[in-house]
Amino acid sequence: MEQPDSYQNLINLDSIRHKIFELYAFHFVPISQIHLNYGILL
């Protein structure tokens, strides 16, 4: 069963939103060396 494009776009948007949220979360969490290293690897 083929999914409509709008459904696929919704998934992509949600994925992007999740990524952005993670990036912002790193800035608000007290930055430990592990967070710093992980941020550099991204």
C-alpha positions as CSV (number, residue, x, y, z in Angstrom):
1,M,0.0,0.0,0.0
2,E,1.5,3.3,-1.1
3,Q,1.5,6.2,1.3
4,P,0.5,9.7,0.1
5,D,3.2,12.3,-0.2
6,S,1.7,14.4,2.5
7,Y,2.1,11.5,5.0
8,Q,5.8,11.2,4.0
9,N,6.3,14.9,4.4
10,L,4.8,14.8,7.8
11,I,7.3,12.1,8.9
12,N,10.2,14.1,7.4
13,L,9.1,17.3,9.3
14,D,8.7,15.4,12.5
15,S,12.2,13.9,12.0
16,I,13.7,17.3,11.4
17,R,11.9,18.8,14.4
18,H,13.3,16.1,16.6
19,K,16.8,16.8,15.3
20,I,16.4,20.5,16.0
21,F,15.0,19.8,19.5
22,E,18.1,17.6,20.2
23,L,20.4,20.4,19.1
24,Y,18.7,22.9,21.4
25,A,18.6,20.4,24.2
26,F,22.4,20.2,24.1
27,H,22.6,23.9,24.7
28,F,20.3,24.0,27.7
29,V,21.7,20.9,29.4
30,P,24.8,21.6,31.6
31,I,27.6,20.8,29.1
32,S,29.7,17.9,30.2
33,Q,32.7,16.7,28.2
34,I,30.6,13.9,26.7
35,H,28.1,16.4,25.4
36,L,30.8,18.6,24.0
37,N,32.5,15.6,22.2
38,Y,29.1,14.4,20.9
39,G,28.3,17.9,19.6
40,I,31.7,18.1,17.7
41,L,31.0,14.7,16.2
42,L,27.7,15.9,14.8
